[in-house]
Amino acid sequence: MGSSSLADWCKVLVFNPAGWFDPTSIKHWWVHILDRVFAAMGRKSSRAASSLFILTLWSVWKERNNRIFNRLHRPAPCLISAIKAEASLWGLVDTSGLGALVSGNNDVPWF
């Protein structure tokens, strides 16, 4: 699985780091990502994509902490699988449309 695995899975190309730019701050980077998602997907789908993006960042942060503090290391494919499983659970209770985004039961465009 390459760095675009998450982007390929949910068909949201903004999640592919290859298209990211060098921001001046985390806030600048986040606003840029959200603007691109909103422009391409509209309000409802962009809320779902934002939820998935936050979940991904949170999962990567937890993995980082596991590696540093617990000396536990998961390969990238395992981390992607964990993100997918967590997204499915979030989708059950989330009203943003995340469930449809991660299940493939939507018409989310590539961008």
C-alpha positions in Angstrom: 0.0 0.0 0.0 1.4 3.3 -1.0 0.9 6.8 0.5 -2.3 7.2 -1.5 -4.0 4.1 -0.2 -6.5 6.2 1.9 -7.1 8.5 -1.1 -7.8 5.5 -3.3 -10.0 3.8 -0.8 -12.4 6.7 -0.3 -11.9 8.3 -3.7 -10.8 11.6 -2.2 -7.6 12.6 -3.9 -6.9 15.5 -1.5 -5.8 12.8 1.0 -2.9 11.9 -1.2 0.2 13.6 0.3 1.7 13.9 -3.2 -0.6 16.8 -3.9 0.1 18.7 -0.7 2.1 21.9 -0.6 4.5 23.3 1.9 2.3 25.4 4.3 3.5 28.1 6.6 1.5 26.6 9.5 -0.7 23.7 10.4 -3.7 26.0 10.3 -2.8 27.2 6.8 -2.4 23.6 5.6 -5.8 22.6 7.2 -7.7 25.5 5.7 -6.2 24.7 2.3 -7.2 21.1 2.5 -10.8 21.9 3.6 -11.2 24.5 0.9 -10.2 21.9 -1.7 -12.6 19.3 -0.3 -15.5 21.8 0.0 -15.0 23.1 -3.6 -14.9 19.6 -5.1 -17.6 17.8 -3.0 -20.1 20.3 -1.6 -21.1 20.8 2.0 -22.4 17.4 3.0 -19.7 15.3 1.5 -17.0 17.7 2.6 -18.2 17.2 6.2 -17.7 13.4 5.8 -14.3 13.9 4.2 -13.3 16.3 7.1 -14.4 13.6 9.6 -12.3 11.0 7.8 -9.3 13.4 7.6 -9.5 14.1 11.4 -9.8 10.4 12.1 -6.8 9.7 10.0 -4.7 12.4 11.7 -5.8 11.1 15.1 -4.9 7.5 14.1 -1.5 8.5 12.9 -0.9 10.5 16.1 -1.8 7.5 18.2 0.5 5.3 16.1 3.3 7.8 16.6 2.7 7.7 20.4 2.7 3.9 20.4 6.0 3.9 18.6 7.7 6.4 20.9 6.3 5.5 24.3 5.4 1.8 23.9 8.0 0.8 21.3 5.2 -0.9 19.3 5.3 -0.7 15.5 2.6 -1.5 13.1 3.3 -1.7 9.4 1.5 0.9 7.2 -1.1 -1.6 5.8 -2.1 -2.5 9.4 -2.5 1.2 10.2 -4.7 1.7 7.1 -6.8 -1.3 8.1 -7.2 0.1 11.6 -8.3 3.5 10.1 -10.8 1.8 7.9 -12.3 -0.2 10.8 -12.5 2.9 13.0 -14.1 4.9 10.2 -16.8 2.2 9.8 -17.5 2.6 13.5 -17.6 6.4 13.3 -19.9 6.1 10.3 -22.5 4.3 12.4 -22.9 7.2 14.8 -21.7 10.2 12.7 -24.3 12.4 10.9 -21.7 13.9 8.5 -22.1 11.2 5.9 -18.9 9.5 6.8 -20.5 6.0 6.6 -21.5 6.6 3.0 -18.1 7.9 2.1 -16.2 5.0 3.5 -18.6 2.3 2.4 -18.5 3.3 -1.3 -22.3 3.9 -1.3 -22.1 7.5 -2.6 -21.2 9.5 -5.6 -18.1 11.3 -4.3 -16.1 12.6 -7.2 -12.3 12.3 -7.6 -10.5 15.5 -7.4 
